[in-house]
Amino acid sequence: MILHSPGLFNLLIGESYVTIFWVQFWIIFTKVGSKWVGYETLFRSRGMIQLK
């Protein structure tokens, strides 16, 4: 006999939505973080050039 639980099915769908949300959040966070590091490096290199 096969048991089918709609609660488990809904949980799996809910988990996939949460996973998609976290993947999108991580992609955005990574892009913003890399841009921020790039700007910080640019400003530091400008400061080092001015010091010379």
PQR file of N, CA, C, O and H, with PARSE charges and radii, in Angstrom:
ATOM      1  N   MET A   1       0.851  -1.185   0.000 -0.4000 1.5000
ATOM      2  CA  MET A   1       0.000   0.000   0.000 -0.0000 2.0000
ATOM      3  C   MET A   1       0.896   1.247   0.000  0.5500 1.7000
ATOM      4  O   MET A   1       1.825   1.357   0.800 -0.5500 1.4000
ATOM      5  N   ILE A   2       0.603   2.173  -0.901 -0.4000 1.5000
ATOM      6  CA  ILE A   2       1.388   3.403  -1.005 -0.0000 2.0000
ATOM      7  C   ILE A   2       0.663   4.508  -0.251  0.5500 1.7000
ATOM      8  O   ILE A   2      -0.521   4.758  -0.474 -0.5500 1.4000
ATOM      9  H   ILE A   2      -0.152   2.085  -1.551  0.4000 1.0000
ATOM     10  N   LEU A   3       1.376   5.150   0.625 -0.4000 1.5000
ATOM     11  CA  LEU A   3       0.806   6.269   1.375 -0.0000 2.0000
ATOM     12  C   LEU A   3       1.176   7.573   0.680  0.5500 1.7000
ATOM     13  O   LEU A   3       2.337   7.807   0.344 -0.5500 1.4000
ATOM     14  H   LEU A   3       2.339   4.946   0.806  0.4000 1.0000
ATOM     15  N   HIS A   4       0.181   8.409   0.471 -0.4000 1.5000
ATOM     16  CA  HIS A   4       0.433   9.709  -0.152 -0.0000 2.0000
ATOM     17  C   HIS A   4       0.033  10.789   0.837  0.5500 1.7000
ATOM     18  O   HIS A   4      -1.109  10.836   1.293 -0.5500 1.4000
ATOM     19  H   HIS A   4      -0.762   8.219   0.744  0.4000 1.0000
ATOM     20  N   SER A   5       0.964  11.640   1.158 -0.4000 1.5000
ATOM     21  CA  SER A   5       0.689  12.715   2.106 -0.0000 2.0000
ATOM     22  C   SER A   5       0.755  14.056   1.386  0.5500 1.7000
ATOM     23  O   SER A   5       1.835  14.465   0.960 -0.5500 1.4000
ATOM     24  H   SER A   5       1.891  11.602   0.787  0.4000 1.0000
ATOM     25  N   PRO A   6      -0.366  14.747   1.238 -0.5600 1.5000
ATOM     26  CA  PRO A   6      -0.334  16.060   0.594  0.2800 2.0000
ATOM     27  C   PRO A   6       0.502  17.062   1.382  0.5500 1.7000
ATOM     28  O   PRO A   6       1.065  17.994   0.809 -0.5500 1.4000
ATOM     29  N   GLY A   7       0.581  16.865   2.701 -0.4000 1.5000
ATOM     30  CA  GLY A   7       1.404  17.757   3.515 -0.0000 2.0000
ATOM     31  C   GLY A   7       2.868  17.658   3.124  0.5500 1.7000
ATOM     32  O   GLY A   7       3.563  18.671   3.036 -0.5500 1.4000
ATOM     33  H   GLY A   7       0.123  16.107   3.166  0.4000 1.0000
ATOM     34  N   LEU A   8       3.335  16.441   2.891 -0.4000 1.5000
ATOM     35  CA  LEU A   8       4.723  16.241   2.484 -0.0000 2.0000
ATOM     36  C   LEU A   8       4.962  16.851   1.105  0.5500 1.7000
ATOM     37  O   LEU A   8       6.001  17.468   0.868 -0.5500 1.4000
ATOM     38  H   LEU A   8       2.771  15.618   2.963  0.4000 1.0000
ATOM     39  N   PHE A   9       4.007  16.681   0.202 -0.4000 1.5000
ATOM     40  CA  PHE A   9       4.129  17.250  -1.143 -0.0000 2.0000
ATOM     41  C   PHE A   9       4.203  18.775  -1.075  0.5500 1.7000
ATOM     42  O   PHE A   9       5.038  19.391  -1.737 -0.5500 1.4000
ATOM     43  H   PHE A   9       3.163  16.180   0.395  0.4000 1.0000
ATOM     44  N   ASN A  10       3.330  19.376  -0.277 -0.4000 1.5000
ATOM     45  CA  ASN A  10       3.350  20.833  -0.110 -0.0000 2.0000
ATOM     46  C   ASN A  10       4.659  21.290   0.521  0.5500 1.7000
ATOM     47  O   ASN A  10       5.178  22.351   0.174 -0.5500 1.4000
ATOM     48  H   ASN A  10       2.651  18.875   0.260  0.4000 1.0000
ATOM     49  N   LEU A  11       5.187  20.507   1.431 -0.4000 1.5000
ATOM     50  CA  LEU A  11       6.454  20.843   2.070 -0.0000 2.0000
ATOM     51  C   LEU A  11       7.580  20.846   1.041  0.5500 1.7000
ATOM     52  O   LEU A  11       8.438  21.729   1.060 -0.5500 1.4000
ATOM     53  H   LEU A  11       4.765  19.645   1.712  0.4000 1.0000
ATOM     54  N   LEU A  12       7.581  19.863   0.146 -0.4000 1.5000
ATOM     55  CA  LEU A  12       8.611  19.799  -0.890 -0.0000 2.0000
ATOM     56  C   LEU A  12       8.517  20.990  -1.834  0.5500 1.7000
ATOM     57  O   LEU A  12       9.539  21.549  -2.231 -0.5500 1.4000
ATOM     58  H   LEU A  12       6.884  19.145   0.130  0.4000 1.0000
ATOM     59  N   ILE A  13       7.296  21.380  -2.197 -0.4000 1.5000
ATOM     60  CA  ILE A  13       7.108  22.555  -3.060 -0.0000 2.0000
ATOM     61  C   ILE A  13       7.586  23.803  -2.327  0.5500 1.7000
ATOM     62  O   ILE A  13       8.273  24.645  -2.905 -0.5500 1.4000
ATOM     63  H   ILE A  13       6.466  20.925  -1.875  0.4000 1.0000
ATOM     64  N   GLY A  14       7.221  23.918  -1.055 -0.4000 1.5000
ATOM     65  CA  GLY A  14       7.651  25.062  -0.254 -0.0000 2.0000
ATOM     66  C   GLY A  14       9.157  25.129  -0.137  0.5500 1.7000
ATOM     67  O   GLY A  14       9.738  26.212  -0.211 -0.5500 1.4000
ATOM     68  H   GLY A  14       6.663  23.233  -0.585  0.4000 1.0000
ATOM     69  N   GLU A  15       9.799  23.983   0.044 -0.4000 1.5000
ATOM     70  CA  GLU A  15      11.258  23.962   0.151 -0.0000 2.0000
ATOM     71  C   GLU A  15      11.904  24.397  -1.158  0.5500 1.7000
ATOM     72  O   GLU A  15      12.931  25.076  -1.146 -0.5500 1.4000
ATOM     73  H   GLU A  15       9.327  23.103   0.104  0.4000 1.0000
ATOM     74  N   SER A  16      11.309  24.010  -2.292 -0.4000 1.5000
ATOM     75  CA  SER A  16      11.894  24.421  -3.571 -0.0000 2.0000
ATOM     76  C   SER A  16      11.797  25.932  -3.743  0.5500 1.7000
ATOM     77  O   SER A  16      12.724  26.551  -4.265 -0.5500 1.4000
ATOM     78  H   SER A  16      10.475  23.458  -2.302  0.4000 1.0000
ATOM     79  N   TYR A  17      10.677  26.544  -3.309 -0.4000 1.5000
ATOM     80  CA  TYR A  17      10.558  27.995  -3.381 -0.0000 2.0000
ATOM     81  C   TYR A  17      11.598  28.665  -2.495  0.5500 1.7000
ATOM     82  O   TYR A  17      12.207  29.657  -2.893 -0.5500 1.4000
ATOM     83  H   TYR A  17       9.924  26.041  -2.885  0.4000 1.0000
ATOM     84  N   VAL A  18      11.803  28.134  -1.307 -0.4000 1.5000
ATOM     85  CA  VAL A  18      12.804  28.692  -0.397 -0.0000 2.0000
ATOM     86  C   VAL A  18      14.196  28.562  -1.003  0.5500 1.7000
ATOM     87  O   VAL A  18      15.004  29.487  -0.920 -0.5500 1.4000
ATOM     88  H   VAL A  18      11.308  27.327  -0.984  0.4000 1.0000
ATOM     89  N   THR A  19      14.473  27.419  -1.611 -0.4000 1.5000
ATOM     90  CA  THR A  19      15.778  27.206  -2.245 -0.0000 2.0000
ATOM     91  C   THR A  19      15.992  28.197  -3.381  0.5500 1.7000
ATOM     92  O   THR A  19      17.068  28.784  -3.493 -0.5500 1.4000
ATOM     93  H   THR A  19      13.816  26.667  -1.679  0.4000 1.0000
ATOM     94  N   ILE A  20      14.982  28.392  -4.227 -0.4000 1.5000
ATOM     95  CA  ILE A  20      15.083  29.353  -5.335 -0.0000 2.0000
ATOM     96  C   ILE A  20      15.326  30.755  -4.785  0.5500 1.7000
ATOM     97  O   ILE A  20      16.155  31.497  -5.311 -0.5500 1.4000
ATOM     98  H   ILE A  20      14.107  27.915  -4.137  0.4000 1.0000
ATOM     99  N   PHE A  21      14.598  31.117  -3.720 -0.4000 1.5000
ATOM    100  CA  PHE A  21      14.776  32.435  -3.113 -0.0000 2.0000
ATOM    101  C   PHE A  21      16.208  32.621  -2.632  0.5500 1.7000
ATOM    102  O   PHE A  21      16.819  33.657  -2.894 -0.5500 1.4000
ATOM    103  H   PHE A  21      13.924  30.514  -3.293  0.4000 1.0000
ATOM    104  N   TRP A  22      16.754  31.620  -1.924 -0.4000 1.5000
ATOM    105  CA  TRP A  22      18.115  31.739  -1.393 -0.0000 2.0000
ATOM    106  C   TRP A  22      19.149  31.779  -2.507  0.5500 1.7000
ATOM    107  O   TRP A  22      20.148  32.488  -2.391 -0.5500 1.4000
ATOM    108  H   TRP A  22      16.257  30.779  -1.711  0.4000 1.0000
ATOM    109  N   VAL A  23      18.928  31.027  -3.588 -0.4000 1.5000
ATOM    110  CA  VAL A  23      19.863  31.056  -4.720 -0.0000 2.0000
ATOM    111  C   VAL A  23      19.868  32.451  -5.344  0.5500 1.7000
ATOM    112  O   VAL A  23      20.933  32.997  -5.632 -0.5500 1.4000
ATOM    113  H   VAL A  23      18.116  30.451  -3.681  0.4000 1.0000
ATOM    114  N   GLN A  24      18.686  33.029  -5.554 -0.4000 1.5000
ATOM    115  CA  GLN A  24      18.610  34.374  -6.127 -0.0000 2.0000
ATOM    116  C   GLN A  24      19.243  35.391  -5.188  0.5500 1.7000
ATOM    117  O   GLN A  24      19.966  36.282  -5.634 -0.5500 1.4000
ATOM    118  H   GLN A  24      17.821  32.585  -5.320  0.4000 1.0000
ATOM    119  N   PHE A  25      18.976  35.265  -3.893 -0.4000 1.5000
ATOM    120  CA  PHE A  25      19.565  36.174  -2.907 -0.0000 2.0000
ATOM    121  C   PHE A  25      21.084  36.074  -2.936  0.5500 1.7000
ATOM    122  O   PHE A  25      21.778  37.089  -2.896 -0.5500 1.4000
ATOM    123  H   PHE A  25      18.388  34.542  -3.531  0.4000 1.0000
ATOM    124  N   TRP A  26      21.603  34.840  -3.006 -0.4000 1.5000
ATOM    125  CA  TRP A  26      23.056  34.638  -3.000 -0.0000 2.0000
ATOM    126  C   TRP A  26      23.699  35.229  -4.252  0.5500 1.7000
ATOM    127  O   TRP A  26      24.781  35.812  -4.177 -0.5500 1.4000
ATOM    128  H   TRP A  26      21.039  34.015  -3.039  0.4000 1.0000
ATOM    129  N   ILE A  27      23.031  35.080  -5.415 -0.4000 1.5000
ATOM    130  CA  ILE A  27      23.561  35.653  -6.660 -0.0000 2.0000
ATOM    131  C   ILE A  27      23.626  37.174  -6.546  0.5500 1.7000
ATOM    132  O   ILE A  27      24.642  37.778  -6.889 -0.5500 1.4000
ATOM    133  H   ILE A  27      22.152  34.607  -5.476  0.4000 1.0000
ATOM    134  N   ILE A  28      22.554  37.792  -6.069 -0.4000 1.5000
ATOM    135  CA  ILE A  28      22.524  39.252  -5.913 -0.0000 2.0000
ATOM    136  C   ILE A  28      23.580  39.694  -4.907  0.5500 1.7000
ATOM    137  O   ILE A  28      24.304  40.660  -5.149 -0.5500 1.4000
ATOM    138  H   ILE A  28      21.728  37.301  -5.791  0.4000 1.0000
ATOM    139  N   PHE A  29      23.671  38.991  -3.776 -0.4000 1.5000
ATOM    140  CA  PHE A  29      24.644  39.327  -2.740 -0.0000 2.0000
ATOM    141  C   PHE A  29      26.067  39.227  -3.276  0.5500 1.7000
ATOM    142  O   PHE A  29      26.908  40.076  -2.983 -0.5500 1.4000
ATOM    143  H   PHE A  29      23.083  38.206  -3.580  0.4000 1.0000
ATOM    144  N   THR A  30      26.333  38.191  -4.059 -0.4000 1.5000
ATOM    145  CA  THR A  30      27.668  37.996  -4.627 -0.0000 2.0000
ATOM    146  C   THR A  30      28.009  39.115  -5.610  0.5500 1.7000
ATOM    147  O   THR A  30      29.129  39.626  -5.606 -0.5500 1.4000
ATOM    148  H   THR A  30      25.650  37.501  -4.298  0.4000 1.0000
ATOM    149  N   LYS A  31      27.044  39.496  -6.451 -0.4000 1.5000
ATOM    150  CA  LYS A  31      27.291  40.574  -7.418 -0.0000 2.0000
ATOM    151  C   LYS A  31      27.545  41.892  -6.703  0.5500 1.7000
ATOM    152  O   LYS A  31      28.489  42.608  -7.038 -0.5500 1.4000
ATOM    153  H   LYS A  31      26.134  39.081  -6.454  0.4000 1.0000
ATOM    154  N   VAL A  32      26.710  42.218  -5.720 -0.4000 1.5000
ATOM    155  CA  VAL A  32      26.873  43.472  -4.983 -0.0000 2.0000
ATOM    156  C   VAL A  32      28.195  43.456  -4.224  0.5500 1.7000
ATOM    157  O   VAL A  32      28.909  44.458  -4.202 -0.5500 1.4000
ATOM    158  H   VAL A  32      25.944  41.636  -5.448  0.4000 1.0000
ATOM    159  N   GLY A  33      28.521  42.337  -3.609 -0.4000 1.5000
ATOM    160  CA  GLY A  33      29.775  42.225  -2.864 -0.0000 2.0000
ATOM    161  C   GLY A  33      30.984  42.389  -3.759  0.5500 1.7000
ATOM    162  O   GLY A  33      31.944  43.059  -3.378 -0.5500 1.4000
ATOM    163  H   GLY A  33      27.941  41.523  -3.627  0.4000 1.0000
ATOM    164  N   SER A  34      30.961  41.794  -4.936 -0.4000 1.5000
ATOM    165  CA  SER A  34      32.107  41.906  -5.844 -0.0000 2.0000
ATOM    166  C   SER A  34      32.243  43.333  -6.359  0.5500 1.7000
ATOM    167  O   SER A  34      33.361  43.818  -6.532 -0.5500 1.4000
ATOM    168  H   SER A  34      30.182  41.250  -5.246  0.4000 1.0000
ATOM    169  N   LYS A  35      31.119  44.019  -6.608 -0.4000 1.5000
ATOM    170  CA  LYS A  35      31.188  45.417  -7.036 -0.0000 2.0000
ATOM    171  C   LYS A  35      31.753  46.280  -5.917  0.5500 1.7000
ATOM    172  O   LYS A  35      32.567  47.168  -6.169 -0.5500 1.4000
ATOM    173  H   LYS A  35      30.211  43.625  -6.467  0.4000 1.0000
ATOM    174  N   TRP A  36      31.324  46.024  -4.678 -0.4000 1.5000
ATOM    175  CA  TRP A  36      31.802  46.802  -3.535 -0.0000 2.0000
ATOM    176  C   TRP A  36      33.303  46.615  -3.355  0.5500 1.7000
ATOM    177  O   TRP A  36      34.024  47.581  -3.107 -0.5500 1.4000
ATOM    178  H   TRP A  36      30.663  45.303  -4.473  0.4000 1.0000
ATOM    179  N   VAL A  37      33.772  45.390  -3.475 -0.4000 1.5000
ATOM    180  CA  VAL A  37      35.208  45.113  -3.365 -0.0000 2.0000
ATOM    181  C   VAL A  37      35.957  45.807  -4.497  0.5500 1.7000
ATOM    182  O   VAL A  37      37.050  46.332  -4.287 -0.5500 1.4000
ATOM    183  H   VAL A  37      33.186  44.605  -3.676  0.4000 1.0000
ATOM    184  N   GLY A  38      35.383  45.812  -5.685 -0.4000 1.5000
ATOM    185  CA  GLY A  38      36.008  46.495  -6.816 -0.0000 2.0000
ATOM    186  C   GLY A  38      36.129  47.990  -6.583  0.5500 1.7000
ATOM    187  O   GLY A  38      37.167  48.583  -6.876 -0.5500 1.4000
ATOM    188  H   GLY A  38      34.495  45.386  -5.856  0.4000 1.0000
ATOM    189  N   TYR A  39      35.064  48.613  -6.054 -0.4000 1.5000
ATOM    190  CA  TYR A  39      35.115  50.042  -5.767 -0.0000 2.0000
ATOM    191  C   TYR A  39      36.135  50.337  -4.673  0.5500 1.7000
ATOM    192  O   TYR A  39      36.892  51.304  -4.765 -0.5500 1.4000
ATOM    193  H   TYR A  39      34.220  48.132  -5.816  0.4000 1.0000
ATOM    194  N   GLU A  40      36.151  49.502  -3.639 -0.4000 1.5000
ATOM    195  CA  GLU A  40      37.089  49.706  -2.536 -0.0000 2.0000
ATOM    196  C   GLU A  40      38.529  49.600  -3.039  0.5500 1.7000
ATOM    197  O   GLU A  40      39.383  50.399  -2.654 -0.5500 1.4000
ATOM    198  H   GLU A  40      35.536  48.717  -3.564  0.4000 1.0000
ATOM    199  N   THR A  41      38.795  48.630  -3.885 -0.4000 1.5000
ATOM    200  CA  THR A  41      40.135  48.461  -4.456 -0.0000 2.0000
ATOM    201  C   THR A  41      40.499  49.660  -5.325  0.5500 1.7000
ATOM    202  O   THR A  41      41.637  50.130  -5.292 -0.5500 1.4000
ATOM    203  H   THR A  41      38.101  47.980  -4.198  0.4000 1.0000
ATOM    204  N   LEU A  42      39.544  50.155  -6.098 -0.4000 1.5000
ATOM    205  CA  LEU A  42      39.781  51.313  -6.963 -0.0000 2.0000
ATOM    206  C   LEU A  42      40.146  52.538  -6.130  0.5500 1.7000
ATOM    207  O   LEU A  42      41.105  53.242  -6.447 -0.5500 1.4000
ATOM    208  H   LEU A  42      38.620  49.773  -6.125  0.4000 1.0000
ATOM    209  N   PHE A  43      39.382  52.794  -5.064 -0.4000 1.5000
ATOM    210  CA  PHE A  43      39.657  53.957  -4.222 -0.0000 2.0000
ATOM    211  C   PHE A  43      40.999  53.817  -3.509  0.5500 1.7000
ATOM    212  O   PHE A  43      41.731  54.797  -3.375 -0.5500 1.4000
ATOM    213  H   PHE A  43      38.603  52.222  -4.807  0.4000 1.0000
ATOM    214  N   ARG A  44      41.327  52.619  -3.055 -0.4000 1.5000
ATOM    215  CA  ARG A  44      42.617  52.409  -2.391 -0.0000 2.0000
ATOM    216  C   ARG A  44      43.762  52.623  -3.369  0.5500 1.7000
ATOM    217  O   ARG A  44      44.767  53.242  -3.019 -0.5500 1.4000
ATOM    218  H   ARG A  44      40.732  51.823  -3.165  0.4000 1.0000
ATOM    219  N   SER A  45      43.621  52.117  -4.596 -0.4000 1.5000
ATOM    220  CA  SER A  45      44.696  52.276  -5.581 -0.0000 2.0000
ATOM    221  C   SER A  45      44.857  53.748  -5.954  0.5500 1.7000
ATOM    222  O   SER A  45      45.980  54.200  -6.177 -0.5500 1.4000
ATOM    223  H   SER A  45      42.804  51.614  -4.880  0.4000 1.0000
ATOM    224  N   ARG A  46      43.770  54.499  -6.025 -0.4000 1.5000
ATOM    225  CA  ARG A  46      43.862  55.937  -6.300 -0.0000 2.0000
ATOM    226  C   ARG A  46      44.600  56.638  -5.170  0.5500 1.7000
ATOM    227  O   ARG A  46      45.437  57.506  -5.413 -0.5500 1.4000
ATOM    228  H   ARG A  46      42.858  54.132  -5.844  0.4000 1.0000
ATOM    229  N   GLY A  47      44.290  56.261  -3.937 -0.4000 1.5000
ATOM    230  CA  GLY A  47      44.959  56.856  -2.780 -0.0000 2.0000
ATOM    231  C   GLY A  47      46.438  56.533  -2.769  0.5500 1.7000
ATOM    232  O   GLY A  47      47.253  57.390  -2.427 -0.5500 1.4000
ATOM    233  H   GLY A  47      43.609  55.555  -3.740  0.4000 1.0000
ATOM    234  N   MET A  48      46.801  55.320  -3.136 -0.4000 1.5000
ATOM    235  CA  MET A  48      48.207  54.926  -3.162 -0.0000 2.0000
ATOM    236  C   MET A  48      48.953  55.673  -4.262  0.5500 1.7000
ATOM    237  O   MET A  48      50.114  56.041  -4.085 -0.5500 1.4000
ATOM    238  H   MET A  48      46.139  54.624  -3.415  0.4000 1.0000
ATOM    239  N   ILE A  49      48.295  55.899  -5.392 -0.4000 1.5000
ATOM    240  CA  ILE A  49      48.930  56.639  -6.491 -0.0000 2.0000
ATOM    241  C   ILE A  49      49.160  58.088  -6.065  0.5500 1.7000
ATOM    242  O   ILE A  49      50.204  58.666  -6.366 -0.5500 1.4000
ATOM    243  H   ILE A  49      47.352  55.601  -5.536  0.4000 1.0000
ATOM    244  N   GLN A  50      48.184  58.676  -5.366 -0.4000 1.5000
ATOM    245  CA  GLN A  50      48.318  60.063  -4.923 -0.0000 2.0000
ATOM    246  C   GLN A  50      49.414  60.198  -3.868  0.5500 1.7000
ATOM    247  O   GLN A  50      50.077  61.233  -3.798 -0.5500 1.4000
ATOM    248  H   GLN A  50      47.336  58.207  -5.121  0.4000 1.0000
ATOM    249  N   LEU A  51      49.615  59.164  -3.045 -0.4000 1.5000
ATOM    250  CA  LEU A  51      50.653  59.217  -2.022 -0.0000 2.0000
ATOM    251  C   LEU A  51      52.045  59.199  -2.638  0.5500 1.7000
ATOM    252  O   LEU A  51      52.976  59.786  -2.086 -0.5500 1.4000
ATOM    253  H   LEU A  51      49.076  58.323  -3.102  0.4000 1.0000
ATOM    254  N   LYS A  52      52.195  58.536  -3.768 -0.4000 1.5000
ATOM    255  CA  LYS A  52      53.510  58.478  -4.422 -0.0000 2.0000
ATOM    256  C   LYS A  52      53.792  59.817  -5.031  0.5500 1.7000
ATOM    257  O   LYS A  52      54.846  60.009  -5.637 -0.5500 1.4000
ATOM    258  H   LYS A  52      51.439  58.059  -4.217  0.4000 1.0000
TER
END
